[in-house]
């Protein structure tokens, strides 16, 4: 015969179950993330602005210009993908995997548009202008 012994749930010998204290809302962390998500891209844009200004300097050493271009390019692409991946990780779970492919393909499409589509359109527009590209001459060019 088996007996089940039940432990008393009340009484002087029973300690009340410890309830963990409620965590205060981490609003400072949220604000820090929001401020960081604004300041980091703005800081990166300012750094890129200064770097591109240096890259246009005609008196600068060419090897230094190449080194800066490579470092800024590699670091910029890394920061872009890392930051966007972090942003996607903050999204709700139901959106996360739907958005992630566009985040990684999007910059490639923008680069293609800037370096392939824009020159084609600009060339077509210039083909309808005169030799100095000032006046539109249409098909007379």
C-alpha positions in Angstrom: 0.0 0.0 0.0 1.4 3.3 -1.0 0.6 6.5 0.8 1.2 9.9 -0.5 2.4 12.3 2.0 1.4 15.8 1.4 3.4 18.7 2.7 1.5 21.3 4.6 0.9 24.4 2.6 0.2 26.6 5.6 1.4 26.7 9.1 4.3 27.9 11.2 6.8 25.5 9.7 6.1 26.5 6.1 8.0 29.4 4.6 6.2 31.5 2.1 7.4 31.1 -1.5 9.8 33.9 -2.4 8.3 36.1 -5.0 11.0 37.9 -7.1 10.7 41.7 -7.0 9.2 43.2 -10.1 11.8 44.6 -12.4 11.5 48.3 -13.1 10.9 49.1 -16.8 14.3 49.6 -18.5 13.3 52.9 -20.1 16.9 54.2 -19.9 18.1 51.3 -21.9 15.4 51.9 -24.5 16.3 55.6 -24.7 20.0 54.8 -24.9 19.3 52.4 -27.9 17.1 55.0 -29.6 19.7 57.7 -29.2 22.5 55.4 -30.3 20.5 54.3 -33.3 20.3 58.0 -34.3 23.8 59.2 -33.3 25.7 56.3 -34.8 24.4 56.8 -38.3 24.8 60.5 -38.1 28.4 60.1 -36.8 29.1 57.7 -39.6 27.8 60.1 -42.2 29.9 62.9 -40.8 33.0 60.6 -40.9 32.2 59.6 -44.4 31.7 63.3 -45.4 35.2 64.1 -44.0 36.7 61.0 -45.6 35.3 61.9 -49.0 36.6 65.4 -48.6 40.0 64.0 -48.0 39.8 61.6 -50.9 39.2 64.7 -53.2 42.3 66.5 -52.0 44.6 66.8 -55.0 47.7 67.4 -52.8 47.3 64.3 -50.7 49.6 61.2 -51.1 47.9 58.7 -53.4 48.8 55.7 -51.3 47.2 57.3 -48.3 44.1 58.1 -50.4 43.9 54.5 -51.5 44.4 53.2 -47.9 41.6 55.5 -46.6 39.3 54.5 -49.4 39.8 50.8 -48.7 39.4 51.2 -44.9 36.4 53.4 -45.3 34.8 51.1 -47.9 35.4 47.9 -45.9 34.5 49.4 -42.6 31.5 51.1 -44.0 30.1 48.0 -45.6 30.7 46.0 -42.5 29.0 48.6 -40.3 26.1 48.8 -42.7 25.4 45.1 -42.7 26.1 44.7 -38.9 23.9 47.6 -38.0 21.1 46.5 -40.3 21.3 43.0 -38.9 21.1 44.3 -35.4 18.0 46.4 -36.4 16.3 43.4 -37.9 17.0 41.4 -34.7 15.0 44.1 -32.8 11.9 43.6 -35.0 9.1 41.3 -33.8 9.7 37.6 -34.5 6.9 37.5 -37.2 8.6 40.2 -39.3 12.2 39.3 -38.6 12.8 36.6 -41.3 10.6 38.4 -43.8 12.6 41.6 -43.7 16.2 40.1 -43.4 16.6 39.2 -47.1 15.7 42.7 -48.2 18.1 44.2 -45.7 21.0 42.3 -47.2 20.0 42.6 -50.8 18.9 46.2 -50.5 22.4 47.8 -50.4 23.5 45.8 -53.4 20.5 47.0 -55.4 21.3 50.6 -54.3 24.9 50.3 -55.4 23.8 48.8 -58.7 21.4 51.7 -59.2 24.0 54.3 -58.4 26.9 52.9 -60.4 25.0 51.4 -63.4 21.5 52.8 -63.8 22.4 56.4 -63.0 25.3 56.6 -65.6 23.0 55.2 -68.3 20.3 57.7 -67.6 22.8 60.5 -67.4 24.4 59.5 -70.7 21.0 59.5 -72.4 20.3 62.9 -71.1 23.7 64.3 -72.1 23.3 62.8 -75.6 20.4 65.3 -76.2 22.6 68.3 -75.3 25.2 70.3 -77.2 29.0 69.8 -77.0 29.2 71.9 -73.8 26.2 70.2 -72.2 24.4 73.5 -71.7 21.5 73.6 -74.2 19.2 70.9 -75.2 19.5 70.3 -79.0 17.4 67.1 -79.2 18.1 64.8 -82.2 20.4 67.4 -83.8 23.4 66.2 -81.8 
